[in-house]
Amino acid sequence: MSRESVTAVRDSEGIDLSAWRQRALEFERELNKVVVGQRPVVRLLTIAIFARGHVLLEGDVGVGKTTLLRAAARGLGGAYERVEGTIDLMPADMIYHTYIGEDGRPRVEPGPVIRYGSDLTIFFFNEINRARPQVHSLLLRLMAERSITAFNREYYFPYLLVFADRNRIEREETFELPAAARDRFLMEINISTPADQEVRRQLAFDARFHDSDKLIHAVPESILDHKALPKVAAVIQETIETSPDLERYTLDLWEAVRNPASVGIEIPDVEMGRLIAGGASPRGMSYLLRAARVAAWLDNRTMVVPEDLRSVYFVTMAHRIFFDPIYELRREPIVRELCRQLFERVPAP
């Protein structure tokens, strides 16, 4: 098999990875028309979709997270649901709601999780840290098993991807996600306000970007067939290869992030022997490789190279590296410096 191109790759069931790659690139082009100035974010979102992983979104208020996800759902052709995290939200509110009908009798209607049945494709939980841990528990099962139990039956969601964001401004009445919950997300992606002045001018003055509904409806429906995505994703993972040198490099990165002092990493005002409390688990490393294989495929290669690992390393691994509590308040600058030095000090093949 060629190391350079996926042009001729087709699995035994007839999935043409080259054709699917063209659809993925078209999907990206359409999303980039909706949320300008966010090309790296759109690429990471595409990688997460084809890696079948859930995503925690970070960023300022009003940077287009909801618009991006609604556009992605339209491009996938599946059902989209959104829930607002509130302190009084309970797990049952996700599954059903009750009311009194016009005839005075009680009524029970499906809630946001089961309203569309198995066709639910993108589920967006806004301000997840405003919801109670009981709600997080239900969401974690939904993420891990893509199923829930309700009304004495099992509901399955084979095409589901969960996206969530956190309120990073207000701290009152919030419940931070525990480590085990954050580890369930394939990626944590930061969406910031674009720095480019021309992009800012467009967002502020171009009326096209003032009507999000019109922007979203301009995206062609079902660019990617959401029902075929699980099989396509599996074929990508089976087809894109890793060399022995790449595997050794990955294992070296794994060892170095768990014991940074062993490769000479030094961060000012940080006791390196005390810094790492845990994380970088086998699940985290498997997620890293899943994302790297998709990155290689999107770049038209059949073999993962070190650049693929680096392109997804921070978004897949940073939230899985847990620090001693004394360093958690300085997490953002420390974890960025740690990852930067990792790539400097661990030799690449």
Contacts in CASP RR format, 6 or more apart in sequence:
PFRMAT RR
TARGET T0000
AUTHOR 0000-0000-0000
METHOD contacts of the structure
MODEL  1
MSRESVTAVRDSEGIDLSAWRQRALEFERELNKVVVGQRPVVRLLTIAIF
ARGHVLLEGDVGVGKTTLLRAAARGLGGAYERVEGTIDLMPADMIYHTYI
GEDGRPRVEPGPVIRYGSDLTIFFFNEINRARPQVHSLLLRLMAERSITA
FNREYYFPYLLVFADRNRIEREETFELPAAARDRFLMEINISTPADQEVR
RQLAFDARFHDSDKLIHAVPESILDHKALPKVAAVIQETIETSPDLERYT
LDLWEAVRNPASVGIEIPDVEMGRLIAGGASPRGMSYLLRAARVAAWLDN
RTMVVPEDLRSVYFVTMAHRIFFDPIYELRREPIVRELCRQLFERVPAP
1 9 0 8 1.000
1 241 0 8 1.000
1 302 0 8 1.000
2 8 0 8 1.000
2 302 0 8 1.000
3 301 0 8 1.000
3 302 0 8 1.000
3 303 0 8 1.000
4 300 0 8 1.000
4 301 0 8 1.000
4 302 0 8 1.000
5 300 0 8 1.000
5 301 0 8 1.000
5 302 0 8 1.000
6 17 0 8 1.000
6 18 0 8 1.000
6 21 0 8 1.000
6 239 0 8 1.000
6 297 0 8 1.000
6 300 0 8 1.000
6 301 0 8 1.000
6 302 0 8 1.000
7 18 0 8 1.000
7 300 0 8 1.000
8 18 0 8 1.000
9 16 0 8 1.000
9 17 0 8 1.000
9 18 0 8 1.000
9 239 0 8 1.000
9 302 0 8 1.000
10 16 0 8 1.000
10 17 0 8 1.000
10 18 0 8 1.000
11 17 0 8 1.000
11 235 0 8 1.000
11 238 0 8 1.000
11 239 0 8 1.000
13 231 0 8 1.000
15 228 0 8 1.000
15 231 0 8 1.000
15 232 0 8 1.000
15 235 0 8 1.000
17 232 0 8 1.000
17 235 0 8 1.000
17 236 0 8 1.000
17 239 0 8 1.000
17 297 0 8 1.000
20 232 0 8 1.000
21 297 0 8 1.000
21 298 0 8 1.000
21 300 0 8 1.000
23 223 0 8 1.000
23 224 0 8 1.000
24 46 0 8 1.000
24 50 0 8 1.000
24 224 0 8 1.000
24 298 0 8 1.000
25 298 0 8 1.000
26 223 0 8 1.000
27 46 0 8 1.000
27 72 0 8 1.000
27 75 0 8 1.000
27 223 0 8 1.000
27 224 0 8 1.000
28 42 0 8 1.000
28 43 0 8 1.000
28 46 0 8 1.000
30 71 0 8 1.000
30 75 0 8 1.000
30 219 0 8 1.000
30 220 0 8 1.000
30 223 0 8 1.000
31 42 0 8 1.000
31 45 0 8 1.000
31 46 0 8 1.000
31 68 0 8 1.000
31 71 0 8 1.000
31 72 0 8 1.000
31 219 0 8 1.000
32 38 0 8 1.000
32 39 0 8 1.000
32 42 0 8 1.000
33 215 0 8 1.000
33 218 0 8 1.000
33 219 0 8 1.000
34 67 0 8 1.000
34 68 0 8 1.000
34 71 0 8 1.000
34 215 0 8 1.000
34 216 0 8 1.000
34 218 0 8 1.000
34 219 0 8 1.000
35 41 0 8 1.000
35 42 0 8 1.000
35 64 0 8 1.000
35 67 0 8 1.000
35 68 0 8 1.000
35 71 0 8 1.000
36 194 0 8 1.000
36 199 0 8 1.000
36 202 0 8 1.000
36 203 0 8 1.000
36 209 0 8 1.000
37 194 0 8 1.000
37 196 0 8 1.000
37 199 0 8 1.000
38 68 0 8 1.000
38 191 0 8 1.000
38 194 0 8 1.000
41 68 0 8 1.000
41 189 0 8 1.000
41 191 0 8 1.000
42 68 0 8 1.000
43 298 0 8 1.000
44 187 0 8 1.000
44 189 0 8 1.000
44 312 0 8 1.000
44 315 0 8 1.000
45 55 0 8 1.000
45 68 0 8 1.000
45 72 0 8 1.000
45 189 0 8 1.000
46 294 0 8 1.000
46 298 0 8 1.000
47 187 0 8 1.000
47 291 0 8 1.000
47 294 0 8 1.000
47 295 0 8 1.000
47 298 0 8 1.000
47 312 0 8 1.000
48 54 0 8 1.000
48 55 0 8 1.000
48 161 0 8 1.000
48 186 0 8 1.000
48 187 0 8 1.000
48 189 0 8 1.000
48 291 0 8 1.000
49 72 0 8 1.000
49 76 0 8 1.000
49 161 0 8 1.000
49 224 0 8 1.000
49 229 0 8 1.000
50 229 0 8 1.000
50 232 0 8 1.000
50 233 0 8 1.000
50 236 0 8 1.000
50 294 0 8 1.000
50 297 0 8 1.000
50 298 0 8 1.000
51 186 0 8 1.000
51 233 0 8 1.000
51 287 0 8 1.000
51 290 0 8 1.000
51 291 0 8 1.000
51 293 0 8 1.000
51 294 0 8 1.000
52 161 0 8 1.000
52 229 0 8 1.000
52 230 0 8 1.000
52 233 0 8 1.000
52 290 0 8 1.000
53 161 0 8 1.000
53 185 0 8 1.000
53 186 0 8 1.000
53 187 0 8 1.000
53 287 0 8 1.000
53 290 0 8 1.000
54 143 0 8 1.000
54 161 0 8 1.000
54 162 0 8 1.000
54 163 0 8 1.000
54 164 0 8 1.000
54 184 0 8 1.000
54 185 0 8 1.000
54 186 0 8 1.000
55 161 0 8 1.000
55 162 0 8 1.000
55 163 0 8 1.000
55 164 0 8 1.000
55 185 0 8 1.000
55 186 0 8 1.000
55 187 0 8 1.000
55 188 0 8 1.000
55 189 0 8 1.000
56 128 0 8 1.000
56 163 0 8 1.000
56 164 0 8 1.000
56 165 0 8 1.000
56 166 0 8 1.000
56 177 0 8 1.000
56 182 0 8 1.000
56 185 0 8 1.000
56 187 0 8 1.000
56 188 0 8 1.000
56 189 0 8 1.000
56 319 0 8 1.000
57 65 0 8 1.000
57 163 0 8 1.000
57 164 0 8 1.000
57 165 0 8 1.000
57 188 0 8 1.000
57 189 0 8 1.000
57 190 0 8 1.000
57 191 0 8 1.000
58 165 0 8 1.000
58 166 0 8 1.000
58 168 0 8 1.000
58 188 0 8 1.000
58 189 0 8 1.000
58 190 0 8 1.000
58 191 0 8 1.000
59 65 0 8 1.000
59 165 0 8 1.000
59 168 0 8 1.000
59 190 0 8 1.000
59 191 0 8 1.000
59 192 0 8 1.000
60 191 0 8 1.000
60 192 0 8 1.000
60 193 0 8 1.000
61 169 0 8 1.000
63 191 0 8 1.000
63 192 0 8 1.000
63 193 0 8 1.000
64 191 0 8 1.000
65 165 0 8 1.000
65 191 0 8 1.000
66 82 0 8 1.000
66 124 0 8 1.000
66 126 0 8 1.000
66 212 0 8 1.000
67 212 0 8 1.000
67 215 0 8 1.000
67 216 0 8 1.000
68 191 0 8 1.000
69 80 0 8 1.000
69 82 0 8 1.000
69 122 0 8 1.000
69 124 0 8 1.000
69 163 0 8 1.000
70 80 0 8 1.000
70 212 0 8 1.000
70 216 0 8 1.000
71 215 0 8 1.000
71 216 0 8 1.000
71 219 0 8 1.000
72 122 0 8 1.000
73 79 0 8 1.000
73 80 0 8 1.000
73 121 0 8 1.000
73 122 0 8 1.000
74 80 0 8 1.000
74 216 0 8 1.000
74 217 0 8 1.000
74 219 0 8 1.000
74 221 0 8 1.000
75 219 0 8 1.000
75 220 0 8 1.000
75 221 0 8 1.000
75 222 0 8 1.000
75 223 0 8 1.000
75 224 0 8 1.000
76 121 0 8 1.000
76 122 0 8 1.000
76 159 0 8 1.000
76 222 0 8 1.000
76 223 0 8 1.000
76 224 0 8 1.000
76 226 0 8 1.000
76 229 0 8 1.000
77 121 0 8 1.000
77 221 0 8 1.000
77 222 0 8 1.000
77 224 0 8 1.000
77 225 0 8 1.000
77 226 0 8 1.000
78 119 0 8 1.000
78 120 0 8 1.000
78 121 0 8 1.000
78 122 0 8 1.000
78 159 0 8 1.000
78 222 0 8 1.000
78 226 0 8 1.000
79 115 0 8 1.000
79 116 0 8 1.000
79 117 0 8 1.000
79 119 0 8 1.000
79 120 0 8 1.000
79 121 0 8 1.000
79 122 0 8 1.000
80 121 0 8 1.000
80 122 0 8 1.000
80 123 0 8 1.000
80 124 0 8 1.000
81 112 0 8 1.000
81 113 0 8 1.000
81 115 0 8 1.000
81 116 0 8 1.000
81 120 0 8 1.000
81 122 0 8 1.000
81 123 0 8 1.000
81 124 0 8 1.000
82 112 0 8 1.000
82 123 0 8 1.000
82 124 0 8 1.000
82 125 0 8 1.000
82 126 0 8 1.000
83 89 0 8 1.000
83 94 0 8 1.000
83 112 0 8 1.000
83 123 0 8 1.000
83 124 0 8 1.000
83 125 0 8 1.000
83 126 0 8 1.000
84 126 0 8 1.000
84 127 0 8 1.000
84 130 0 8 1.000
85 125 0 8 1.000
85 126 0 8 1.000
85 127 0 8 1.000
85 128 0 8 1.000
85 130 0 8 1.000
85 131 0 8 1.000
85 135 0 8 1.000
86 127 0 8 1.000
86 130 0 8 1.000
86 131 0 8 1.000
87 130 0 8 1.000
87 131 0 8 1.000
87 132 0 8 1.000
87 173 0 8 1.000
89 130 0 8 1.000
89 131 0 8 1.000
89 132 0 8 1.000
89 135 0 8 1.000
90 132 0 8 1.000
90 134 0 8 1.000
90 135 0 8 1.000
91 134 0 8 1.000
91 135 0 8 1.000
91 137 0 8 1.000
91 138 0 8 1.000
93 111 0 8 1.000
94 111 0 8 1.000
94 112 0 8 1.000
94 113 0 8 1.000
94 135 0 8 1.000
94 138 0 8 1.000
94 139 0 8 1.000
95 110 0 8 1.000
95 111 0 8 1.000
95 113 0 8 1.000
95 114 0 8 1.000
95 148 0 8 1.000
95 150 0 8 1.000
96 108 0 8 1.000
96 109 0 8 1.000
96 110 0 8 1.000
96 111 0 8 1.000
96 114 0 8 1.000
96 150 0 8 1.000
96 151 0 8 1.000
97 108 0 8 1.000
97 109 0 8 1.000
97 111 0 8 1.000
98 106 0 8 1.000
98 107 0 8 1.000
98 108 0 8 1.000
98 109 0 8 1.000
99 106 0 8 1.000
99 107 0 8 1.000
99 109 0 8 1.000
100 106 0 8 1.000
100 107 0 8 1.000
101 107 0 8 1.000
112 123 0 8 1.000
113 120 0 8 1.000
113 123 0 8 1.000
113 142 0 8 1.000
113 148 0 8 1.000
113 155 0 8 1.000
114 120 0 8 1.000
114 148 0 8 1.000
114 150 0 8 1.000
114 155 0 8 1.000
117 155 0 8 1.000
117 157 0 8 1.000
118 155 0 8 1.000
118 156 0 8 1.000
118 157 0 8 1.000
118 158 0 8 1.000
118 159 0 8 1.000
119 159 0 8 1.000
120 157 0 8 1.000
120 159 0 8 1.000
120 160 0 8 1.000
121 159 0 8 1.000
121 160 0 8 1.000
121 161 0 8 1.000
121 226 0 8 1.000
122 160 0 8 1.000
122 161 0 8 1.000
122 163 0 8 1.000
123 142 0 8 1.000
123 160 0 8 1.000
123 161 0 8 1.000
123 162 0 8 1.000
123 163 0 8 1.000
124 163 0 8 1.000
124 164 0 8 1.000
125 131 0 8 1.000
125 139 0 8 1.000
125 162 0 8 1.000
125 163 0 8 1.000
125 164 0 8 1.000
125 165 0 8 1.000
126 164 0 8 1.000
126 165 0 8 1.000
127 165 0 8 1.000
127 166 0 8 1.000
127 167 0 8 1.000
128 136 0 8 1.000
128 139 0 8 1.000
128 164 0 8 1.000
128 165 0 8 1.000
128 166 0 8 1.000
128 177 0 8 1.000
129 166 0 8 1.000
129 167 0 8 1.000
129 174 0 8 1.000
129 175 0 8 1.000
129 176 0 8 1.000
129 177 0 8 1.000
130 167 0 8 1.000
130 173 0 8 1.000
130 174 0 8 1.000
130 175 0 8 1.000
131 175 0 8 1.000
132 175 0 8 1.000
133 175 0 8 1.000
133 178 0 8 1.000
136 175 0 8 1.000
136 177 0 8 1.000
136 178 0 8 1.000
136 181 0 8 1.000
138 148 0 8 1.000
139 162 0 8 1.000
139 164 0 8 1.000
140 180 0 8 1.000
140 181 0 8 1.000
140 184 0 8 1.000
141 147 0 8 1.000
141 148 0 8 1.000
142 148 0 8 1.000
142 157 0 8 1.000
142 160 0 8 1.000
142 162 0 8 1.000
143 162 0 8 1.000
143 184 0 8 1.000
143 185 0 8 1.000
144 184 0 8 1.000
146 156 0 8 1.000
146 157 0 8 1.000
146 158 0 8 1.000
146 160 0 8 1.000
147 154 0 8 1.000
147 155 0 8 1.000
147 156 0 8 1.000
147 157 0 8 1.000
148 154 0 8 1.000
148 155 0 8 1.000
149 155 0 8 1.000
158 230 0 8 1.000
159 226 0 8 1.000
159 227 0 8 1.000
159 229 0 8 1.000
159 230 0 8 1.000
164 185 0 8 1.000
166 177 0 8 1.000
167 174 0 8 1.000
179 279 0 8 1.000
179 322 0 8 1.000
182 188 0 8 1.000
182 319 0 8 1.000
182 320 0 8 1.000
183 279 0 8 1.000
183 281 0 8 1.000
183 283 0 8 1.000
183 284 0 8 1.000
183 319 0 8 1.000
183 320 0 8 1.000
185 319 0 8 1.000
186 287 0 8 1.000
186 290 0 8 1.000
186 291 0 8 1.000
186 316 0 8 1.000
187 291 0 8 1.000
187 312 0 8 1.000
187 315 0 8 1.000
187 316 0 8 1.000
188 315 0 8 1.000
188 318 0 8 1.000
188 319 0 8 1.000
189 315 0 8 1.000
193 200 0 8 1.000
194 200 0 8 1.000
194 203 0 8 1.000
202 209 0 8 1.000
203 209 0 8 1.000
208 214 0 8 1.000
208 215 0 8 1.000
209 215 0 8 1.000
233 294 0 8 1.000
236 293 0 8 1.000
236 294 0 8 1.000
236 297 0 8 1.000
237 290 0 8 1.000
237 293 0 8 1.000
239 297 0 8 1.000
239 302 0 8 1.000
240 293 0 8 1.000
240 294 0 8 1.000
240 296 0 8 1.000
240 297 0 8 1.000
240 301 0 8 1.000
240 302 0 8 1.000
240 303 0 8 1.000
240 304 0 8 1.000
241 302 0 8 1.000
241 303 0 8 1.000
241 304 0 8 1.000
242 250 0 8 1.000
242 289 0 8 1.000
242 293 0 8 1.000
242 303 0 8 1.000
242 304 0 8 1.000
243 303 0 8 1.000
243 304 0 8 1.000
243 349 0 8 1.000
245 349 0 8 1.000
246 303 0 8 1.000
246 304 0 8 1.000
246 305 0 8 1.000
246 306 0 8 1.000
246 309 0 8 1.000
246 349 0 8 1.000
248 349 0 8 1.000
249 306 0 8 1.000
249 309 0 8 1.000
249 346 0 8 1.000
249 347 0 8 1.000
249 348 0 8 1.000
249 349 0 8 1.000
250 285 0 8 1.000
250 288 0 8 1.000
250 289 0 8 1.000
250 309 0 8 1.000
252 346 0 8 1.000
252 347 0 8 1.000
253 309 0 8 1.000
253 313 0 8 1.000
253 342 0 8 1.000
253 346 0 8 1.000
254 280 0 8 1.000
254 285 0 8 1.000
255 262 0 8 1.000
256 262 0 8 1.000
256 263 0 8 1.000
256 265 0 8 1.000
256 342 0 8 1.000
256 345 0 8 1.000
256 346 0 8 1.000
257 276 0 8 1.000
257 280 0 8 1.000
257 317 0 8 1.000
257 321 0 8 1.000
257 338 0 8 1.000
257 342 0 8 1.000
258 276 0 8 1.000
258 278 0 8 1.000
258 279 0 8 1.000
258 280 0 8 1.000
259 276 0 8 1.000
260 272 0 8 1.000
260 273 0 8 1.000
260 275 0 8 1.000
260 276 0 8 1.000
260 338 0 8 1.000
260 341 0 8 1.000
260 342 0 8 1.000
261 272 0 8 1.000
261 273 0 8 1.000
263 342 0 8 1.000
263 345 0 8 1.000
263 346 0 8 1.000
264 272 0 8 1.000
264 345 0 8 1.000
265 272 0 8 1.000
265 338 0 8 1.000
265 341 0 8 1.000
265 342 0 8 1.000
265 345 0 8 1.000
266 272 0 8 1.000
266 341 0 8 1.000
267 275 0 8 1.000
267 334 0 8 1.000
267 337 0 8 1.000
267 338 0 8 1.000
267 341 0 8 1.000
270 327 0 8 1.000
270 334 0 8 1.000
274 324 0 8 1.000
274 326 0 8 1.000
275 323 0 8 1.000
275 324 0 8 1.000
275 327 0 8 1.000
275 334 0 8 1.000
275 338 0 8 1.000
276 321 0 8 1.000
276 322 0 8 1.000
276 323 0 8 1.000
276 324 0 8 1.000
277 322 0 8 1.000
277 323 0 8 1.000
277 324 0 8 1.000
277 325 0 8 1.000
278 321 0 8 1.000
278 322 0 8 1.000
279 320 0 8 1.000
279 321 0 8 1.000
279 322 0 8 1.000
280 317 0 8 1.000
280 320 0 8 1.000
280 321 0 8 1.000
281 320 0 8 1.000
284 316 0 8 1.000
284 317 0 8 1.000
284 320 0 8 1.000
287 316 0 8 1.000
288 309 0 8 1.000
288 312 0 8 1.000
288 313 0 8 1.000
288 316 0 8 1.000
288 317 0 8 1.000
289 304 0 8 1.000
291 312 0 8 1.000
291 315 0 8 1.000
291 316 0 8 1.000
292 304 0 8 1.000
292 308 0 8 1.000
292 309 0 8 1.000
292 311 0 8 1.000
292 312 0 8 1.000
293 304 0 8 1.000
293 308 0 8 1.000
295 304 0 8 1.000
295 308 0 8 1.000
295 311 0 8 1.000
295 312 0 8 1.000
296 302 0 8 1.000
296 303 0 8 1.000
296 304 0 8 1.000
296 305 0 8 1.000
296 308 0 8 1.000
299 308 0 8 1.000
301 308 0 8 1.000
306 348 0 8 1.000
306 349 0 8 1.000
310 343 0 8 1.000
313 339 0 8 1.000
313 342 0 8 1.000
313 343 0 8 1.000
314 336 0 8 1.000
314 339 0 8 1.000
317 339 0 8 1.000
318 335 0 8 1.000
318 336 0 8 1.000
318 339 0 8 1.000
321 335 0 8 1.000
321 338 0 8 1.000
323 331 0 8 1.000
323 334 0 8 1.000
323 335 0 8 1.000
327 334 0 8 1.000
END
